[in-house]
C-alpha cells in the first residue's frame, strides 16, 4: 500500500481540520457523510481507516468524535491549495 494519501483521504482530512479549526472539535462520522456527499457511515468508516493506515489520523472508536489528526496530516493540509 502506498504511503501517499489519495485525494479523497486528503478531502476527509481537510474536513476534519476545518471542523476542529472552526468549532474546536472533530466531526462525527454522520457529519462527514453529509460533507462528503455519502449516504453510508460505513463508507466514511472505511475512508477513516484507510487514512489511519496512511498515518493521517488516529481513531478512537469509543467516542463519536474520536478523530485526531497527526502531524503528517497537518503537513499534507498545508501542501494542498
Residue pairs with C-beta under 8 A, 6 or more apart in sequence:
1 53
1 54
3 54
3 55
4 54
5 13
5 51
5 54
5 56
5 76
6 50
8 47
9 47
9 50
9 51
9 54
9 56
10 76
10 77
10 80
11 36
12 32
12 36
12 44
12 47
12 48
12 51
13 51
13 56
13 57
13 69
13 73
13 76
13 77
14 77
14 80
15 27
15 32
15 35
15 36
16 26
16 27
16 32
16 57
16 67
16 69
17 69
17 73
17 74
17 77
19 25
19 26
19 27
19 31
20 26
20 69
25 65
26 65
26 66
26 67
26 68
27 35
27 65
27 67
28 64
28 65
29 41
29 44
29 45
29 48
29 64
30 41
32 38
32 44
32 47
32 48
33 39
33 40
33 41
33 43
33 44
36 44
36 47
38 44
48 57
48 59
48 67
49 59
51 57
51 73
52 58
52 59
55 70
55 72
55 73
56 69
56 70
56 72
56 73
56 76
57 67
57 68
57 69
57 70
57 73
58 67
58 68
58 70
59 66
59 67
60 66
60 67
60 68
